[in-house]
Amino acid sequence: MRALMTFVVAVVFACSAFAAGTTDIDESKLSPEAKALKAKYDEALQKLQDEFATELAALQSRVEKVEKTSAAPAKKNWYDNIRINGYMQTRYWARDYKSTSAELDDFGVRRYYMNLIASYEKGQLVATYAGAGADFREGANADWENLFVDYRPKPEFNIRMGLVPTLFGLDTAESSAVRLPMERSLVSEGNLTLGLAGLYAYGPSDLGVWLMYDTRPKPHLTVPIPNNPGLRVDFTVHNGQFEKTDKNDNKNVGIDAEYFTNWGQFGASWLDGKYTRTLTGGSNVTEPRKAFGLNFRAYPNMLIDGWGFQGEWIDGEWLGTDRDGWYGQASYHFKGHPGVAYTRYERFDPNDAAANDDYKGLHLGYKYSLTPQDDVTLEYCDGEVGDKTADELIVQYQRSY
């Protein structure tokens, strides 16, 4: 708009110069009639110039007012910074468990998560309401999974407090919406139907405070991506009772460190604390809950064309026994095709002092994306607990929103 006004002013000056040129006439050579005619048109021309100058000034004032108004940022509504998202997993789960009478072949809703995220300049508030199938969580009731606030005094520093998801390792810390295998590794979460409890058997969240330092260019991404290198370290103090209030005077402490490269990530996690559980007779017992883990991940197509890799090892003590486990995973991502084939082999020993109780499982699966929000996955697991079969066949549909 300013360029247009400049052009108009230039035209005015040119016209004025032209008009001035027309007045350079030797009036001594004009007849009285010609002098009178010239005076008449000189007066009319001056009047038009004065009117044009007045209207041009008024136009300039209006333009400046509009520019000032448009330059002011629009006032945001309170709901502009609120997002709602989540996902649901529904499946048919055929199980051949010879080690337990609790085996079930059934249809069910395995997980439902709804996130409400309210962002502000220095952080966010996150509330996640979750529901799950009958063999996930104590009592399988829908409840709050996450309910925390973030405060970021600087982009690389974050203070997180409330009911917070853990950053221990890979499997436990990652959302089930993006993980390829149907379930977390047994050393991470376990399988309560088989009577095997992992380190985070009752969910990945706990009540406490997390102090986080992240040097990546994009530090707040929930899903790691290539070419976002840097270090992420967090220190936590929390109850150690999952979503429940503390039942003892001991607080759990933990440190998680992950280094992200252009091609993947690797890291270590450490946890030390106490956990209080209720025995069959109704009495409480407080026992150590501690673990140390190592992990790595190579993003798809970064080391070998089409392939991605992941692995994790955890050793610890909880629920009264020393236990450890590990897994290795490979995935192949088809070019020009929205499908991923994957395999995972895992081991879990729930009691180092006991024999013939360890779990071994080979998972073979294929995930097909119908749309960016809709996935269908087929997975078969050839599993064993000791010398008894623990096979599974799962067909799952996932919808994200």
Secondary structure as GFF3:
##gff-version 3
##sequence-region A 1 401
A	DSSP	alpha_helix	2	22	.	.	.	ID=ss1
A	DSSP	three_ten_helix	27	29	.	.	.	ID=ss2
A	DSSP	alpha_helix	32	71	.	.	.	ID=ss3
A	DSSP	three_ten_helix	78	81	.	.	.	ID=ss4
A	DSSP	beta_strand	82	97	.	.	.	ID=ss5
A	DSSP	beta_strand	106	120	.	.	.	ID=ss6
A	DSSP	beta_strand	123	132	.	.	.	ID=ss7
A	DSSP	beta_strand	143	154	.	.	.	ID=ss8
A	DSSP	beta_strand	157	165	.	.	.	ID=ss9
A	DSSP	beta_strand	190	191	.	.	.	ID=ss10
A	DSSP	three_ten_helix	192	194	.	.	.	ID=ss11
A	DSSP	beta_strand	196	197	.	.	.	ID=ss12
A	DSSP	beta_strand	205	214	.	.	.	ID=ss13
A	DSSP	beta_strand	230	238	.	.	.	ID=ss14
A	DSSP	beta_strand	252	260	.	.	.	ID=ss15
A	DSSP	beta_strand	264	272	.	.	.	ID=ss16
A	DSSP	beta_strand	274	278	.	.	.	ID=ss17
A	DSSP	beta_strand	284	288	.	.	.	ID=ss18
A	DSSP	beta_strand	290	298	.	.	.	ID=ss19
A	DSSP	beta_strand	307	318	.	.	.	ID=ss20
A	DSSP	beta_strand	321	333	.	.	.	ID=ss21
A	DSSP	beta_strand	339	349	.	.	.	ID=ss22
A	DSSP	beta_strand	359	371	.	.	.	ID=ss23
A	DSSP	beta_strand	374	385	.	.	.	ID=ss24
A	DSSP	beta_strand	388	400	.	.	.	ID=ss25
###
